[in-house]
Amino acid sequence: MRRAASFREQPRSTKANARRRRSSNRSALPLGLGIGVQAEIQSTYSMGFFLDERYYILYTWLNNIAQMVNVLQAMIITDKERMVLTPTYYVFKMYVPFQDATFIPVTFDAGWYTHGTVALPHVDAIAAKDTNGKLWMEITNLDPNEPIEIEAALAGITAKSASGETLTAPKVDSVNTFDAANTVMPKPISAKVQGGKLTLKLEPKSITVVSVEQ
């Protein structure tokens, strides 16, 4: 399956327009943020939707986590001399380039993922330009079973190449443990840039962050 997207250089000028557009085009998204010490991979890509929503609504300047180690929704779990990084840790790390960055509008055909009577946007995306002028994009694939191909038009941008990383796992309830600490962790991903368009394949149940070289 292929979805089309468009990224434009000119940022929106008003908070009201951003809120109006978001509220008219998007349904409410339930967040499975985990009730154990460690969030599962299904919670992390729900978190991707959460962070995208808050970034799009321009008046929110900070997303943080109250506590980090050995707590609910922990980033880090320790046991004496042992330590493991959780999916939550990796999601926050992947979103670091969007801090202090300039919002870039995104339009895309999200499609729908349905499960029983529940219907949610199949994909979500945000884009921003960091303080060094590099374009960053984050795309979430909510579907737990099917990959998806994204073809994005980069309006006003002369792109040379793109690369990044994706976070997914074998199962929707995968976690990292002391015995298997690397079950859920980002892996490199490559994207094709040609004719002003960026094409990449998103794994099921994944969060992907890509930087575009100009």
BELWOHU-V934648 format. One record per pair of residues at least 24 apart in sequence whose ideal C-beta (glycine too) atoms are under 10 Angstrom apart, sorted by the first residue. I is the first residue (numbers start at 1). GAP is how many residues later the second one is. D is the distance in Angstrom with one decimal. If there is no record, write none. Layout:
I&GAP&D + I&GAP&D
This chain:
1&110&7.6 + 1&121&8.3 + 1&122&9.9 + 1&142&8.8 + 1&145&6.8 + 1&146&8.0 + 1&147&5.1 + 1&148&6.8 + 1&149&9.9 + 1&201&10.0 + 2&107&9.3 + 2&109&10.0 + 2&146&7.4 + 2&147&4.5 + 2&148&7.4 + 2&149&5.9 + 2&197&8.7 + 2&199&9.6 + 3&105&6.4 + 3&106&5.2 + 3&107&7.3 + 3&108&6.1 + 3&119&7.3 + 3&120&5.8 + 3&122&9.2 + 3&136&9.0 + 3&138&9.4 + 3&145&6.1 + 3&146&7.3 + 3&147&5.5 + 3&148&7.4 + 3&149&9.0 + 3&199&9.0 + 4&103&9.0 + 4&104&6.7 + 4&105&5.3 + 4&146&8.0 + 4&147&5.6 + 4&148&7.6 + 4&149&7.5 + 4&193&9.4 + 5&101&6.4 + 5&102&7.0 + 5&103&3.7 + 5&104&7.5 + 5&105&9.3 + 5&118&8.4 + 5&120&6.0 + 5&122&9.0 + 5&132&8.5 + 5&134&7.8 + 5&145&6.0 + 5&146&7.2 + 5&147&4.1 + 5&148&7.2 + 5&149&9.6 + 5&192&9.6 + 5&193&8.6 + 6&99&8.6 + 6&100&7.1 + 6&101&4.8 + 6&102&7.0 + 6&103&9.8 + 6&121&9.8 + 6&145&9.9 + 6&146&6.8 + 6&147&4.6 + 6&148&8.3 + 6&149&6.0 + 6&191&9.7 + 7&97&5.8 + 7&98&7.7 + 7&99&5.7 + 7&100&8.4 + 7&101&9.0 + 7&118&8.4 + 7&119&9.8 + 7&120&4.8 + 7&121&9.9 + 7&122&10.0 + 7&128&7.2 + 7&130&6.6 + 7&145&5.9 + 7&146&7.2 + 7&147&5.6 + 7&148&6.6 + 7&149&8.8 + 7&150&7.2 + 7&152&9.8 + 7&191&8.2 + 7&205&8.5 + 8&96&6.6 + 8&97&5.3 + 8&98&8.0 + 8&99&7.9 + 8&119&8.7 + 8&145&8.9 + 8&146&8.7 + 8&147&4.5 + 8&148&6.2 + 8&149&8.7 + 9&93&9.5 + 9&95&6.6 + 9&96&9.0 + 9&118&9.8 + 9&120&7.8 + 9&126&8.6 + 9&145&9.0 + 9&146&6.9 + 9&147&4.0 + 9&148&6.5 + 10&94&8.3 + 10&95&7.2 + 10&145&8.8 + 10&146&7.5 + 11&47&9.0 + 11&91&5.8 + 11&92&5.0 + 11&93&6.1 + 11&94&6.6 + 11&116&9.8 + 11&117&8.9 + 11&118&8.4 + 12&44&9.4 + 12&46&7.4 + 12&91&6.8 + 12&92&9.2 + 12&93&5.6 + 13&45&9.9 + 14&44&8.4 + 15&42&7.5 + 15&43&4.8 + 15&44&5.2 + 15&45&9.9 + 16&42&9.6 + 16&43&9.8 + 17&41&9.3 + 17&88&9.6 + 18&38&6.1 + 18&39&6.2 + 18&40&5.2 + 18&41&8.7 + 18&85&8.0 + 18&87&8.5 + 19&37&8.7 + 19&38&5.8 + 19&39&8.2 + 19&40&8.1 + 21&35&8.5 + 21&84&8.8 + 21&86&9.4 + 22&30&9.9 + 22&31&7.2 + 22&34&5.5 + 22&35&6.3 + 23&34&9.3 + 25&82&9.5 + 25&85&8.4 + 25&96&9.0 + 26&26&9.8 + 26&27&7.6 + 26&30&8.9 + 26&84&8.4 + 26&94&9.7 + 26&95&6.7 + 26&98&8.5 + 27&85&9.5 + 27&92&7.5 + 27&93&7.1 + 27&94&7.4 + 28&25&9.7 + 28&92&9.4 + 29&24&7.0 + 29&91&6.4 + 29&92&7.8 + 29&95&8.5 + 29&113&9.1 + 30&88&8.3 + 30&90&8.2 + 32&140&9.5 + 33&39&8.7 + 33&40&5.9 + 33&55&8.7 + 34&38&7.1 + 34&39&5.5 + 34&40&9.2 + 34&52&9.2 + 34&53&9.1 + 34&54&7.8 + 34&141&9.2 + 35&37&7.2 + 35&38&9.0 + 36&36&7.5 + 36&37&8.9 + 36&38&9.2 + 36&139&8.2 + 37&33&7.0 + 37&34&7.2 + 37&35&6.6 + 37&36&8.3 + 37&37&5.5 + 37&40&6.3 + 37&49&8.4 + 37&138&9.2 + 38&32&10.0 + 38&34&9.1 + 38&35&8.1 + 38&36&5.9 + 38&37&9.3 + 38&38&9.8 + 38&39&6.2 + 38&46&8.2 + 38&47&9.9 + 38&48&4.7 + 38&49&7.5 + 38&50&7.5 + 38&51&9.7 + 38&137&5.0 + 38&138&7.1 + 38&139&8.5 + 38&146&9.5 + 39&33&8.9 + 39&34&5.6 + 39&35&8.1 + 39&36&9.4 + 39&47&6.4 + 39&48&5.7 + 39&49&4.8 + 39&50&9.6 + 39&52&8.6 + 39&136&7.7 + 39&145&9.6 + 40&46&9.4 + 40&47&7.0 + 40&48&9.8 + 40&129&8.2 + 40&131&8.5 + 40&132&6.8 + 40&133&4.6 + 40&134&6.4 + 40&135&5.5 + 40&144&8.3 + 41&46&5.5 + 41&49&9.9 + 41&50&9.9 + 41&103&9.1 + 41&126&7.7 + 41&127&6.8 + 41&128&4.0 + 41&129&8.6 + 41&130&7.3 + 41&131&6.0 + 41&132&7.2 + 41&133&4.8 + 41&134&7.5 + 41&135&9.7 + 41&142&8.6 + 41&143&5.3 + 41&164&6.1 + 41&165&8.8 + 41&166&9.3 + 42&45&9.3 + 42&100&9.6 + 42&102&7.2 + 42&127&8.9 + 42&129&8.7 + 42&130&4.0 + 42&131&6.4 + 42&132&8.6 + 42&163&6.6 + 43&30&8.1 + 43&43&9.8 + 43&44&7.2 + 43&45&7.6 + 43&48&9.2 + 43&129&9.2 + 43&130&9.3 + 43&132&9.6 + 44&42&8.7 + 44&43&4.2 + 44&44&6.4 + 44&45&9.7 + 44&46&7.5 + 44&47&4.9 + 44&48&9.8 + 44&50&9.7 + 44&96&9.6 + 44&123&6.6 + 44&124&9.2 + 44&125&8.6 + 44&130&9.8 + 44&140&7.6 + 44&161&8.8 + 44&162&9.4 + 44&163&6.5 + 45&42&9.0 + 45&46&8.4 + 45&79&9.2 + 45&95&5.5 + 45&96&7.4 + 45&97&6.4 + 45&98&9.7 + 45&99&8.7 + 45&122&7.9 + 45&123&8.1 + 45&124&9.7 + 45&127&8.8 + 45&159&9.5 + 45&160&5.6 + 45&161&6.5 + 45&162&5.3 + 45&163&10.0 + 46&74&9.4 + 46&94&8.9 + 46&96&8.1 + 46&159&9.9 + 46&161&9.9 + 47&26&9.1 + 47&40&8.5 + 47&41&7.1 + 47&44&5.4 + 47&45&8.7 + 47&48&9.4 + 47&93&9.2 + 47&160&8.1 + 48&43&6.7 + 48&46&8.9 + 48&47&8.6 + 48&76&6.9 + 48&77&9.9 + 48&78&9.3 + 48&90&7.0 + 48&91&8.8 + 48&92&4.0 + 48&93&9.2 + 48&94&8.7 + 48&119&8.5 + 48&158&8.7 + 48&159&4.3 + 48&160&9.1 + 48&161&9.6 + 49&71&8.2 + 49&72&7.9 + 49&74&9.8 + 49&75&5.3 + 49&91&6.0 + 49&93&7.4 + 49&158&9.4 + 50&41&9.6 + 50&74&9.9 + 50&90&10.0 + 51&40&7.5 + 51&41&8.6 + 51&43&9.5 + 51&44&5.8 + 51&47&8.2 + 51&73&9.6 + 51&75&8.1 + 51&87&8.0 + 51&89&9.1 + 51&156&9.0 + 52&43&9.3 + 52&46&9.6 + 52&54&9.4 + 52&72&4.9 + 52&73&7.2 + 52&74&4.7 + 52&86&6.7 + 52&87&9.2 + 52&88&6.7 + 52&155&9.5 + 53&71&8.1 + 53&73&9.1 + 54&72&9.8 + 55&40&8.2 + 55&43&6.1 + 55&44&10.0 + 55&46&9.0 + 55&48&7.2 + 55&71&5.2 + 55&72&9.6 + 55&73&7.5 + 55&83&8.5 + 56&47&7.7 + 56&49&9.2 + 56&50&8.5 + 56&68&9.2 + 56&69&9.8 + 56&70&6.3 + 58&45&6.3 + 61&38&9.7 + 61&39&9.5 + 62&37&8.8 + 63&29&8.3 + 63&32&7.8 + 63&35&9.5 + 63&36&9.4 + 64&28&8.7 + 65&24&9.5 + 65&27&6.9 + 68&24&9.4 + 77&98&9.5 + 77&99&8.1 + 77&100&8.7 + 77&101&8.0 + 77&104&9.7 + 78&100&9.4 + 79&99&6.4 + 82&96&5.0 + 82&97&9.7 + 82&99&8.9 + 83&95&8.4 + 83&98&8.5 + 84&91&9.0 + 84&92&5.0 + 84&93&6.6 + 84&94&5.6 + 84&95&9.3 + 84&96&9.0 + 84&97&4.8 + 84&98&9.3 + 84&99&9.8 + 85&91&6.5 + 85&96&7.3 + 85&97&9.0 + 85&99&9.0 + 85&100&7.5 + 86&89&7.1 + 86&90&5.8 + 86&95&9.9 + 86&98&7.8 + 86&99&10.0 + 87&80&7.0 + 87&81&9.8 + 87&82&7.5 + 87&87&8.0 + 87&88&7.0 + 87&89&7.0 + 87&96&9.0 + 87&97&4.5 + 87&98&8.3 + 87&99&9.9 + 87&120&9.3 + 88&96&9.8 + 89&87&8.9 + 89&95&9.7 + 89&96&9.3 + 90&75&9.0 + 90&77&5.4 + 90&86&9.1 + 90&94&7.1 + 90&95&6.0 + 90&96&5.6 + 90&117&8.6 + 91&76&6.7 + 91&93&9.9 + 91&95&9.3 + 91&116&6.3 + 91&118&9.7 + 93&72&9.7 + 93&74&9.5 + 93&93&7.9 + 93&116&9.6 + 94&42&10.0 + 94&44&7.5 + 94&70&8.7 + 94&71&6.8 + 94&72&9.0 + 94&73&6.5 + 94&92&6.3 + 94&113&6.6 + 94&114&8.6 + 94&115&4.7 + 95&31&9.3 + 95&41&9.4 + 95&43&7.0 + 95&112&8.9 + 95&114&7.3 + 96&34&9.8 + 96&40&9.7 + 96&113&9.2 + 97&31&7.5 + 97&32&9.8 + 97&33&5.6 + 97&34&9.9 + 97&35&9.8 + 97&37&7.7 + 97&38&9.8 + 97&39&4.6 + 97&40&9.9 + 97&41&8.9 + 97&67&9.7 + 97&112&7.1 + 97&114&7.0 + 98&28&7.2 + 98&29&9.1 + 98&30&5.1 + 98&31&10.0 + 98&32&8.0 + 98&38&6.3 + 98&39&9.9 + 98&40&7.2 + 98&111&8.6 + 99&29&9.3 + 99&31&8.5 + 99&32&9.5 + 100&28&9.4 + 100&30&7.5 + 100&31&6.1 + 101&25&9.8 + 101&26&9.2 + 101&27&3.7 + 101&28&6.0 + 101&29&4.7 + 101&30&7.2 + 101&31&9.8 + 101&33&9.0 + 101&34&9.4 + 101&35&6.7 + 102&25&9.7 + 102&26&6.0 + 102&27&4.7 + 102&28&7.9 + 102&29&8.4 + 102&31&9.4 + 102&33&9.9 + 103&24&7.8 + 103&25&5.7 + 103&26&8.5 + 104&24&5.6 + 104&25&5.9 + 104&31&6.9 + 104&32&8.7 + 104&33&8.5 + 104&51&9.8 + 104&52&9.7 + 104&53&9.3 + 105&50&9.6 + 106&31&7.8 + 106&32&9.7 + 106&33&9.3 + 106&46&8.5 + 107&46&9.4 + 107&48&9.8 + 108&31&8.6 + 108&42&8.1 + 108&44&7.8 + 109&41&9.9 + 110&32&9.3 + 111&31&9.7 + 111&32&9.1 + 111&37&8.2 + 112&30&9.5 + 112&31&9.9 + 113&28&8.8 + 113&29&5.0 + 113&30&4.9 + 113&31&8.5 + 113&32&9.4 + 113&33&8.7 + 113&35&9.9 + 114&29&9.9 + 115&27&9.8 + 115&28&9.6 + 115&29&8.8 + 122&24&9.0 + 122&26&7.0 + 123&25&6.5 + 123&27&7.3 + 123&79&7.4 + 123&85&10.0 + 124&83&9.5 + 125&25&8.0 + 125&27&8.2 + 125&83&9.4 + 126&83&9.7 + 127&25&8.9 + 127&27&9.5 + 127&83&9.5 + 127&85&9.1 + 129&28&9.5 + 129&83&9.5 + 129&85&9.9 + 130&81&8.6 + 133&81&7.4 + 134&77&5.6 + 134&78&7.1 + 134&79&7.4 + 134&80&7.6 + 135&24&7.8 + 135&27&8.7 + 135&63&9.7 + 135&75&8.8 + 135&76&7.0 + 135&77&4.2 + 135&78&8.7 + 135&79&7.0 + 136&28&8.4 + 136&73&6.6 + 136&74&7.2 + 136&75&5.4 + 136&76&7.6 + 137&25&8.3 + 137&27&8.0 + 137&54&9.2 + 137&61&7.9 + 137&63&9.3 + 137&71&8.3 + 137&72&7.2 + 137&73&4.9 + 137&74&7.9 + 137&75&7.1 + 138&26&9.0 + 138&69&6.9 + 138&70&6.9 + 138&71&4.9 + 138&72&7.8 + 139&25&9.6 + 139&27&9.1 + 139&61&7.9 + 139&63&6.1 + 139&67&8.5 + 139&68&7.9 + 139&69&5.1 + 139&70&8.2 + 139&71&7.5 + 140&27&9.8 + 140&62&8.2 + 140&65&9.3 + 140&66&7.2 + 140&67&5.3 + 140&68&7.6 + 141&25&9.1 + 141&27&8.4 + 141&60&9.6 + 141&61&4.2 + 141&62&6.9 + 141&63&6.3 + 141&64&6.9 + 141&65&5.0 + 141&66&8.1 + 141&67&7.6 + 142&62&9.0 + 142&63&7.5 + 142&64&9.2 + 143&59&9.0 + 143&60&9.8 + 143&61&5.5 + 143&62&7.1 + 143&63&9.2 + 144&24&9.7 + 144&27&8.7 + 144&28&5.0 + 144&60&5.6 + 144&61&4.5 + 144&62&9.7 + 145&27&9.3 + 145&59&5.4 + 145&60&8.1 + 146&56&9.7 + 146&57&9.6 + 146&58&5.7 + 146&59&9.7 + 147&54&5.7 + 147&55&6.1 + 147&56&5.6 + 147&57&5.7 + 147&58&10.0 + 147&59&8.4 + 148&52&9.7 + 148&53&7.4 + 148&54&5.0 + 148&55&8.8 + 148&56&8.3 + 148&58&9.2 + 149&50&6.8 + 149&51&7.4 + 149&52&5.1 + 149&53&7.5 + 150&41&8.7 + 150&48&7.7 + 150&49&6.9 + 150&50&5.6 + 150&51&7.7 + 150&52&6.2 + 150&58&8.7 + 150&60&9.5 + 151&41&9.5 + 151&46&5.8 + 151&47&7.4 + 151&48&5.0 + 151&49&8.6 + 152&39&8.9 + 152&41&9.6 + 152&44&9.7 + 152&45&6.5 + 152&46&4.5 + 152&47&7.6 + 152&48&8.1 + 152&58&9.2 + 152&60&9.4 + 153&42&9.4 + 153&43&6.4 + 153&44&5.5 + 153&45&8.2 + 154&39&7.8 + 154&41&9.9 + 154&42&5.7 + 154&43&6.8 + 154&44&5.9 + 154&58&6.8 + 154&60&9.1 + 155&41&7.9 + 156&40&9.5 + 157&36&9.8 + 157&39&7.7 + 157&41&9.3 + 157&55&6.8 + 157&57&6.2 + 158&35&9.9 + 158&38&8.1 + 158&54&9.8 + 158&55&9.9 + 158&56&5.6 + 159&32&9.5 + 159&34&4.7 + 159&35&9.1 + 159&36&9.9 + 159&37&7.2 + 159&38&8.6 + 159&39&6.5 + 159&53&5.0 + 159&54&7.0 + 159&55&6.0 + 160&33&6.7 + 160&52&8.2 + 160&53&4.9 + 160&54&6.4 + 161&29&8.9 + 161&30&8.1 + 161&31&9.1 + 161&32&5.7 + 161&37&9.6 + 161&50&9.3 + 161&51&7.7 + 161&52&4.8 + 161&53&9.3 + 162&27&9.3 + 162&28&7.8 + 162&29&4.0 + 162&30&7.9 + 162&31&5.3 + 162&36&5.5 + 162&37&9.3 + 162&38&7.5 + 162&48&5.3 + 162&49&6.7 + 162&50&4.7 + 162&51&6.8 + 163&25&7.1 + 163&26&7.2 + 163&27&5.8 + 163&28&6.6 + 163&30&9.9 + 163&37&9.7 + 163&47&6.9 + 163&48&6.5 + 163&49&8.9 + 163&50&8.0 + 164&24&7.7 + 164&25&5.4 + 164&26&8.4 + 164&27&7.0 + 164&36&8.3 + 164&44&6.3 + 164&45&5.0 + 164&46&3.5 + 164&47&5.8 + 164&48&9.1 + 165&24&5.8 + 165&42&9.3 + 165&43&7.3 + 165&44&6.2 + 165&45&8.3 + 165&46&9.7 + 166&34&8.9 + 166&35&9.4 + 166&36&7.1 + 166&37&5.9 + 166&40&5.1 + 166&41&6.9 + 166&42&4.2 + 166&43&7.8 + 166&44&8.9 + 167&36&9.0 + 167&38&9.3 + 167&39&6.3 + 167&40&4.7 + 167&41&7.6 + 167&42&8.5 + 168&34&8.8 + 168&35&4.4 + 168&36&6.8 + 168&37&5.7 + 168&38&3.9 + 168&39&7.8 + 168&40&8.6 + 169&34&9.4 + 169&35&9.7 + 169&36&7.1 + 169&37&8.8 + 170&35&9.7 + 171&34&8.6 + 172&32&8.9 + 172&33&5.7 + 174&31&9.2
